[in-house]
Amino acid sequence: MKTSAVFAFCLLVASFSGACASVPPPSERLTSAEAAIRGALEVDANTVPRAQLHLKLAQEQVDKAKRYIQDDQNDRAELALRRAQADAELAIVLAREQDMTTKARTAQARVEKLKAGKSQ
């Protein structure tokens, strides 16, 4: 009986020590998230309202992750950086969508103008 209690205690200590093990800082994830934010800025995501929102959210998540890293909460930092990267990539897609929509409308207007000129 005493042996099983000691064994159970050892298992409990081992499980807590594994759960409290230090997670390394997510340096690569931070670099990737910041690169995605720069990419969003390059495609002018800050000029498209929906994209601008996601760009802002991405920057906020990076800032939060940096605070987590300073507090040695690297697992939380990792999650914040994943959200940041996803928001920045969404901002890129939304900005490109807006650009493509504008170009398509311009092209459609030219086609309509050409059609109108031929029918005369």
N, C-alpha and C positions, 0 to 999 in steps of 0.2 A: 504494500500500500504506500509506504513511504517512498519507494523507488518511483512509482508512477506519478506521485505528486511532484517529485524533483524533476522528472522527465517533462511533465506538463509545464512546470515553471520555466525550464530551459527552452522549451518550444515557444512559450510566450515571450521571453526575453529576445530570442532570435527573431521572432516575427516583428517585434517593435524596433529592433536595431536595423532591420532591413527596410522598414517603413520610414525610418528617420534618416536613412542614408542621404548624404548630400548629392543633389543632382547638379551636374556641371552647368555653368551659365550657357544659355542657348545663343552663342555668338553667331553661328552661321545663320540661324533663323532671324536674328536681329538684322544682319546684313541683307538677307533676302527681303525682309519686310521693308527696310529702308530703300532698297533698290526698286521695289514695286511702287513705293510712294514717289520716287523720282520719275519712274516711268509714267505714272499718272500725271505728274506735272508736265512732262514733256509732250503729252498728247492734249494738253490744256483741259484736263479734267476739272480744274478749278473754275472754268467758265460755264460748265454745264451743271445746272442746279442739282439734279439727282446724283451726278458723279461727284460734285463738290461735297455733298453730304457724306458719301462713303470715303472720300479722301480725308475729310475731317475726322471721321470715326477711326480710320487707319492710323492717323497721326496720334490721336488720343490713346489708342491701344499701345502704340510704340512707347509713348511717354509713360504709360502705366507699367509696361514691361520693364522699362529701365528702373523704375522705382522698385519693382519686385526683385530685380537683380541686385540692387543695392541692399535690399532687406534679406538677401539670400533665399528668396522664394522662387527658385529657378523653374520649378514645375508650373507655377502660375504664370511666370514670365513666358514660358514656352506656349501656353495656351493663348495668352494675350497676343503674342506675336503671330500665331496662326490666324487669329481673327484679323489682325492688322493686315496681313498679307492678302487674305481673302477680300477684305474691304478695298484695298488698293487695286487689286486685280479687277474687281467689279467696277471700280471707278474708271479704269482703263477701257473696259468693254462698253460702259455707258457713254463715255466720251467718243469712242470710235463709232458707236451706233449713231450718235447725234451727227457726227461729221458725214457719215455715209448717207443718212437720211437727207441732209442738206444738199449733198452732191446729187442724189437721185432726183430730188425735187427740181433742182436747177436743170438737170438733163431733160427731165420730163417737160419743163417749160420750154426749152429750146426745141424739142421735138414738136410740141404743139404749135410753136411759132412757125416752124418750117412747114408743117402741114397746112397752116392757115395761108402761108405765102404761096404754096403750090396750087391751092384750090382757086386762086383768083385769076 
